[in-house]
Amino acid sequence: MISVLVKHSKTQDILRLTVSGHAEYDVRGKDLVCAAVSSITIGGCNALVELAEGTTSEIIDEGFVDISVTSLHPTQQMILKTLLYQLQTIEHSYKKYIKIKKQEV
């Protein structure tokens, strides 16, 4: 199962987003849930680097992406919230393979 942990402020600003694990929806190379989550997550990281440079720190490894906010920026929050909405759309259709947890910090 893919786990997504979203840490946010009282004002709902996303401060950290961590995606880990594998969906195991299908065999490696044919797992559409993993492919969708990977595409959304890596695309979000690329957008952050290009459009909100210097406002986040990213760690990317096999089956793991961790995005930490280093300074708040409106474009960054728009990208992070879009990334989260896309992941929630996948969770809605594939609840057995991806779980999103939100935590106020």
C-alpha positions as a Python dict, from the first residue, in 0.01 Angstrom:
ca = {
    (1, 'M'): (0, 0, 0),
    (2, 'I'): (110, 356, -70),
    (3, 'S'): (103, 583, 234),
    (4, 'V'): (78, 958, 203),
    (5, 'L'): (133, 1174, 510),
    (6, 'V'): (44, 1541, 482),
    (7, 'K'): (151, 1770, 764),
    (8, 'H'): (-24, 2105, 759),
    (9, 'S'): (-62, 2418, 968),
    (10, 'K'): (-381, 2539, 1136),
    (11, 'T'): (-434, 2758, 830),
    (12, 'Q'): (-413, 2446, 608),
    (13, 'D'): (-76, 2539, 454),
    (14, 'I'): (100, 2216, 359),
    (15, 'L'): (432, 2199, 543),
    (16, 'R'): (542, 1847, 451),
    (17, 'L'): (420, 1577, 217),
    (18, 'T'): (564, 1226, 234),
    (19, 'V'): (474, 947, -10),
    (20, 'S'): (608, 597, 59),
    (21, 'G'): (555, 236, -32),
    (22, 'H'): (421, 48, -332),
    (23, 'A'): (58, -7, -427),
    (24, 'E'): (97, -372, -529),
    (25, 'Y'): (-207, -329, -754),
    (26, 'D'): (-27, -534, -1021),
    (27, 'V'): (321, -669, -1096),
    (28, 'R'): (612, -428, -1123),
    (29, 'G'): (602, -244, -1454),
    (30, 'K'): (225, -292, -1489),
    (31, 'D'): (108, -129, -1166),
    (32, 'L'): (-105, 162, -1282),
    (33, 'V'): (-164, 292, -928),
    (34, 'C'): (210, 316, -862),
    (35, 'A'): (264, 472, -1204),
    (36, 'A'): (-4, 734, -1143),
    (37, 'V'): (122, 822, -795),
    (38, 'S'): (483, 838, -917),
    (39, 'S'): (391, 1062, -1211),
    (40, 'I'): (190, 1300, -994),
    (41, 'T'): (453, 1314, -721),
    (42, 'I'): (757, 1357, -945),
    (43, 'G'): (568, 1604, -1165),
    (44, 'G'): (483, 1803, -851),
    (45, 'C'): (849, 1803, -743),
    (46, 'N'): (954, 1922, -1089),
    (47, 'A'): (694, 2202, -1077),
    (48, 'L'): (816, 2309, -733),
    (49, 'V'): (1175, 2328, -857),
    (50, 'E'): (1079, 2525, -1169),
    (51, 'L'): (805, 2753, -1033),
    (52, 'A'): (878, 2792, -661),
    (53, 'E'): (1253, 2740, -655),
    (54, 'G'): (1416, 2740, -314),
    (55, 'T'): (1094, 2711, -111),
    (56, 'T'): (1107, 2334, -59),
    (57, 'S'): (1351, 2054, -3),
    (58, 'E'): (1290, 1720, -174),
    (59, 'I'): (1420, 1371, -106),
    (60, 'I'): (1345, 1121, -382),
    (61, 'D'): (1428, 752, -367),
    (62, 'E'): (1276, 422, -484),
    (63, 'G'): (923, 413, -341),
    (64, 'F'): (978, 729, -137),
    (65, 'V'): (932, 1103, -188),
    (66, 'D'): (952, 1358, 92),
    (67, 'I'): (878, 1725, 27),
    (68, 'S'): (948, 1970, 310),
    (69, 'V'): (858, 2338, 298),
    (70, 'T'): (1150, 2565, 384),
    (71, 'S'): (959, 2892, 332),
    (72, 'L'): (595, 2953, 244),
    (73, 'H'): (517, 3079, -106),
    (74, 'P'): (174, 3109, -276),
    (75, 'T'): (284, 2925, -594),
    (76, 'Q'): (435, 2647, -385),
    (77, 'Q'): (111, 2601, -189),
    (78, 'M'): (-91, 2590, -511),
    (79, 'I'): (138, 2317, -647),
    (80, 'L'): (130, 2117, -322),
    (81, 'K'): (-249, 2141, -293),
    (82, 'T'): (-292, 2039, -657),
    (83, 'L'): (-61, 1744, -597),
    (84, 'L'): (-269, 1645, -293),
    (85, 'Y'): (-602, 1676, -481),
    (86, 'Q'): (-466, 1450, -755),
    (87, 'L'): (-356, 1191, -499),
    (88, 'Q'): (-698, 1212, -330),
    (89, 'T'): (-860, 1139, -666),
    (90, 'I'): (-655, 820, -692),
    (91, 'E'): (-737, 730, -331),
    (92, 'H'): (-1108, 771, -406),
    (93, 'S'): (-1092, 505, -680),
    (94, 'Y'): (-823, 278, -530),
    (95, 'K'): (-876, 292, -150),
    (96, 'K'): (-723, -54, -109),
    (97, 'Y'): (-390, 63, -255),
    (98, 'I'): (-334, 419, -130),
    (99, 'K'): (-412, 585, 203),
    (100, 'I'): (-377, 957, 274),
    (101, 'K'): (-341, 1077, 633),
    (102, 'K'): (-345, 1443, 734),
    (103, 'Q'): (-184, 1573, 1048),
    (104, 'E'): (-193, 1924, 1190),
    (105, 'V'): (141, 2039, 1330),
}
